[in-house]
Amino acid sequence: METLRFASSGTGGDDDDGDLYSGFDTVHPALDIKNLEADHGFQEAVRTSYGRRPPTQSRIPTTAARLNSAAPPRLGTSLGTAAPLHSSLGGGAGGGGGGSSDGLRRPMTSMRGTGYTSHGSVFDPLHQANKGPAPALISKTEESAEEKIKALERRVMTLIEESCTAAAKGEVRLALERAKEASSKERSLIRQREQAGLSDGHNLDLTFSVLFNLANQYAANDMFTEALNTYQVITKDRMFNNSGRLRVNMGNIYYKMNQYNKAVKFYRMALDQVPNTHKSMRIKIMHNIGLVFVRMGQYSEACTSFEYIMQEEANFKTGLDLVTAYFALGDKERMKKGFLRLLECQLDIDDDEKYTTTTEDTQANLILEVIRNDPLRKMERQMKQEAERSILTAAKLISPAIENNFSDGYNWCVEVIKNSQYADLANDLEINKAVMFLRQKNFKDAVDTLKMFEKKETKVASTAATNLSFLYFLQNETELAERYALMARDSNGYNDAALVNLGNCCYQRSDYEKAREHYIAALDIDASCVEALYNLGLTNKKLSRYEDALDSLLKMHAIVRNYPPVVYQIAHLYQLLNDNDQASEWYLQLLGIVPTDPHIHQRLGQIFDSEGDKQQAYQYYFDSYRYFPSNLEVIDWLGSYFIEHQVAEKAISYFERAALMQPDQAKWHLMVAACHRRSGNYQQALHTYKQINRRFPENVECLKLLIRLSSDLGLKEATEYAQELKKVERAQEQRDSRATSGSRPGSRRSSSRASRSGSAASTGYDDAAAPKSPATRASARSGRSVPGSALSGGRATRLSLNDLDENEPFVPANKQVDSSYVDPLGPPQERPRTSLRRKQDDDDFADEELGDDLLPE
């Protein structure tokens, strides 16, 4: 910018009017760069290291350029006068201003009007700095008495709501605690009102709510005395309106306490407090009075109450109670009248046809789908079920009493129901009639009754055929049972019971694959059919599909908890899968349900015995013997356990019990004698062996033992027993030879072998029938044929058909009697060696001969 024209300070002149652009070519000395070299202040500022300029004279304030404020002077414009600009060199361009002698002036570049200053003041355009700090907050005053009372009332109401919520959830103890706390807070509230002088504003509704809730919670926790006292406080206070109705609750409490006279008294007092306009309330109280009279055995008074209700507002529940009271009185005519009055009760619900889709309107179908299972529809179903239950129960109750026999009574009820608005229940009553025949063990009439439904509607026919199939299955008539099961399935394809019956018939024929298919089909219809689940598990077990069987039974266990047959099958499946830990766990769970089942104790004993835990196995075997002392397998195991532990005298009692159970089995008697001998009682053992010999004279083992024991005791009877043994063995050989020769073609000898009880051939254990244990059975050794004995020798000397000539007479071979003895309990255990023999050192000079010179003189 080379030229700048400033407005003059005057009011205008001739020069100004002549040349409008005059003055713009003049440059202010302060802005003229040509004179900077001669400017001493500028040069001095440039020479300093910090760029500081020398001090200047104070500026002369002017008022020409101010904007009605204390702002600093600004540059002039063409519209007004401009203040003279002072340079650092001297005078201004236009006069009118004074200054210092040196004339140093700084250009005025700051704007005070915007709030800035050269004196370091803070930015404060709104001039708030001079007002000082804000005053301190005023502290909140204390709550007034009324506010405290209102807060406490809200707290009491909250506690009442919490108590009611807990009671609705079944948490009666928590509900009682909240009710007590609310009562305590309410008493504190009353005291605060009295202290504040606000007794006139007492909240009666709050007090009533607290006391009423507290009494209800006392009653819910069976604290009847406290509940009665609380109700008494409410009923005696006349400030509470309609408090007399709470005597109904007091009557209910006396009913629970079996104080029926007081219950009737309070019911009647409550009935007097209820006006006639509250008809429903009065009917409920009258029904309670009738029930109390039934409990007291005053059936006539009960009938009066129920008849009043049936006249005023008949309902199914009261009708059933009236029929029951008539039945208790034994009045047949009044029973019939009461049943007819019951059938006259109206069921005010809509027909099922309303919920059936009959139009093609999508919107209407959606609405029907929504209301088909809404709460109102569920309530209608409950009312209908209650009506059907009342009618059928009354019919089953009075049928045996109203006529001479059961069948005639049922027929009367069926005819009456058919002529009423509940004709659909007639078929159900016929089915119940067949069930009653079954309970009376009258299968013929039950079958005849069910057969009448074969030509009726589909649902009833299917139900009747299912029951017929079950009846024939119980009578072991599998073909008829399967026939009616097929008929039931064909009548109703969604009848899961019919499919279960079909599966049972296939299972009975051992057709397990077909039975499995039927059970699976039944589960497809109803996944919670417990009969199909259990039978499917048994079928898979028969097919050795243990995992599938386990899966089915575990599902049933989730539906029916702690059912002993299911728990047993699960445990047995785990045992078959060799998972002894899981098997023992389920068996122990089963013992918690049936602790006295001896078979379960035996199974647990077998599991622990297989794992080598003899002590635990003995405990369970002993418990099984304690609950059922006639199990030969358990007896055998316990006797063997004591023999293995060298306590033969304790095994005697078990083998004696086995001998009592099977007196014709010589092995138990031999075990008893062997226990006597091993315990050192040789005389008793000899006496027992003699008794066995007298009872079983052909028992070879007994004769051998007698020979050995007599020889050990030095008795002369040993020779006699040896001769007897020789005769027995010879007779045995003859029988074997006859049997061998009798089996040849053309032989006239009988091929049958004479078998005698207690013979030598019958003394051994049968592998299929003998009780087995994972442990070594010492008792089993007594029944095995001993090598070298007469029994095994007889089998070894049998003649073949080629060695015998049918024309030659049979001559028995003379054989020396083998009197060797083998202990039936096995060889006795060796005595533990408690000392060591001193090892003899080899003498190197043992074989040398000593000379005479080395011998002592």
Order of alpha helices (4+ residues) and beta strands (2+ residues): alpha-alpha-alpha-alpha-alpha-alpha-alpha-alpha-alpha-alpha-alpha-alpha-alpha-alpha-alpha-alpha-alpha-alpha-alpha-alpha-alpha-alpha-alpha-alpha-alpha-alpha-alpha-alpha-alpha-alpha-alpha-alpha-alpha-alpha
